Each structure stands twice: as C-alpha cells, then as structure tokens.
Amino acid sequence: MHRKSAFEHYAPNQNISQETPMKPIFVQLQCAPGKTYEVADAIYQTERVSELYSTSGDYDLLLKVYIEEGQDIGKFINDNIANIPGIVRSLTTLTFKAF
C-alpha cells in the first residue's frame, strides 16, 4: 500500500492563530543522506510549520514558521524542529518586513 509523503498531501497549515501577532521565520534544514522525506513527514506531522518545500543546494528543506512576537526563537526551533531525527544542520533566517 502506498503511503503519501508530506510532499504529496501538503497544504499550508490553517491552525495558525490570526489573533496573536505572529512573526514569520524561515528555517533551512540539511538532512542526513536518504532522510529528507522522513524528516519532511515528521515535520508535517507536528503541524508547527506553515509551509514546507524541498530545495536544491546545500540544504534539503525550507520551512516557513510563524511564531508569536516575543517568543524565544531558539527554544522554539530546538523544541519543535531540531530534535527531529535525520536533521544534520539548520539555518534560521529572521524576517523584518514583507514587501
């Protein structure tokens, strides 16, 4: 039986609160060889990520995450993303203004 991966059934997370001021951050993940789809599936299951993409280059996945203004970004990443097995390295980019 074929089990869909995160890339086959992904839709932006609709559980993001619209009432609390939120700040977008982008996280790039480098995965262990052969683990990208497993990592993507695990991330999809957490329902913490707004958008999830596979990418080319030094990193395998790109995530868009919304966190509450003032929330500790490092703690959020460590508690919700970096602890997923198969992640080798991450790069977090903070945003300032959307144009």
Contacts in CASP RR format, 6 or more apart in sequence:
PFRMAT RR
TARGET T0000
AUTHOR 0000-0000-0000
METHOD contacts of the structure
MODEL  1
MHRKSAFEHYAPNQNISQETPMKPIFVQLQCAPGKTYEVADAIYQTERVS
ELYSTSGDYDLLLKVYIEEGQDIGKFINDNIANIPGIVRSLTTLTFKAF
5 37 0 8 1.000
5 40 0 8 1.000
5 41 0 8 1.000
6 37 0 8 1.000
6 40 0 8 1.000
6 41 0 8 1.000
6 43 0 8 1.000
6 44 0 8 1.000
6 52 0 8 1.000
7 37 0 8 1.000
7 40 0 8 1.000
7 52 0 8 1.000
7 54 0 8 1.000
9 44 0 8 1.000
10 44 0 8 1.000
10 52 0 8 1.000
12 50 0 8 1.000
12 51 0 8 1.000
13 47 0 8 1.000
13 48 0 8 1.000
13 49 0 8 1.000
13 50 0 8 1.000
13 51 0 8 1.000
15 47 0 8 1.000
16 22 0 8 1.000
16 50 0 8 1.000
16 66 0 8 1.000
17 68 0 8 1.000
20 68 0 8 1.000
20 69 0 8 1.000
21 68 0 8 1.000
21 69 0 8 1.000
22 66 0 8 1.000
22 67 0 8 1.000
22 68 0 8 1.000
22 69 0 8 1.000
23 66 0 8 1.000
23 67 0 8 1.000
23 68 0 8 1.000
23 69 0 8 1.000
23 70 0 8 1.000
23 71 0 8 1.000
23 94 0 8 1.000
23 95 0 8 1.000
24 50 0 8 1.000
24 64 0 8 1.000
24 65 0 8 1.000
24 66 0 8 1.000
24 95 0 8 1.000
24 98 0 8 1.000
25 64 0 8 1.000
25 65 0 8 1.000
25 66 0 8 1.000
25 67 0 8 1.000
25 73 0 8 1.000
25 92 0 8 1.000
25 93 0 8 1.000
25 94 0 8 1.000
25 95 0 8 1.000
26 62 0 8 1.000
26 63 0 8 1.000
26 64 0 8 1.000
26 65 0 8 1.000
26 92 0 8 1.000
26 93 0 8 1.000
26 95 0 8 1.000
27 62 0 8 1.000
27 63 0 8 1.000
27 65 0 8 1.000
27 77 0 8 1.000
27 81 0 8 1.000
27 90 0 8 1.000
27 91 0 8 1.000
27 92 0 8 1.000
27 93 0 8 1.000
28 55 0 8 1.000
28 58 0 8 1.000
28 59 0 8 1.000
28 61 0 8 1.000
28 62 0 8 1.000
28 63 0 8 1.000
28 90 0 8 1.000
28 91 0 8 1.000
28 92 0 8 1.000
28 93 0 8 1.000
29 39 0 8 1.000
29 59 0 8 1.000
29 60 0 8 1.000
29 61 0 8 1.000
29 62 0 8 1.000
29 63 0 8 1.000
29 81 0 8 1.000
29 87 0 8 1.000
29 89 0 8 1.000
29 90 0 8 1.000
30 58 0 8 1.000
30 59 0 8 1.000
30 60 0 8 1.000
30 87 0 8 1.000
30 88 0 8 1.000
30 89 0 8 1.000
30 90 0 8 1.000
31 39 0 8 1.000
31 60 0 8 1.000
31 61 0 8 1.000
31 86 0 8 1.000
31 87 0 8 1.000
31 88 0 8 1.000
32 86 0 8 1.000
32 87 0 8 1.000
32 88 0 8 1.000
35 85 0 8 1.000
35 86 0 8 1.000
36 54 0 8 1.000
36 60 0 8 1.000
36 61 0 8 1.000
38 85 0 8 1.000
38 86 0 8 1.000
39 60 0 8 1.000
39 61 0 8 1.000
39 84 0 8 1.000
39 85 0 8 1.000
39 86 0 8 1.000
39 87 0 8 1.000
40 52 0 8 1.000
40 54 0 8 1.000
40 61 0 8 1.000
42 84 0 8 1.000
42 85 0 8 1.000
43 49 0 8 1.000
43 52 0 8 1.000
43 61 0 8 1.000
43 63 0 8 1.000
43 81 0 8 1.000
43 84 0 8 1.000
44 52 0 8 1.000
46 80 0 8 1.000
46 81 0 8 1.000
46 84 0 8 1.000
48 65 0 8 1.000
48 80 0 8 1.000
48 81 0 8 1.000
49 63 0 8 1.000
49 64 0 8 1.000
49 65 0 8 1.000
49 81 0 8 1.000
50 64 0 8 1.000
50 65 0 8 1.000
50 66 0 8 1.000
51 63 0 8 1.000
51 64 0 8 1.000
52 61 0 8 1.000
52 62 0 8 1.000
52 63 0 8 1.000
52 64 0 8 1.000
53 61 0 8 1.000
53 62 0 8 1.000
53 63 0 8 1.000
54 60 0 8 1.000
54 61 0 8 1.000
54 62 0 8 1.000
55 61 0 8 1.000
55 62 0 8 1.000
59 89 0 8 1.000
59 91 0 8 1.000
63 81 0 8 1.000
65 76 0 8 1.000
65 81 0 8 1.000
67 73 0 8 1.000
67 76 0 8 1.000
73 92 0 8 1.000
73 94 0 8 1.000
74 92 0 8 1.000
77 90 0 8 1.000
77 92 0 8 1.000
81 87 0 8 1.000
81 90 0 8 1.000
82 90 0 8 1.000
END
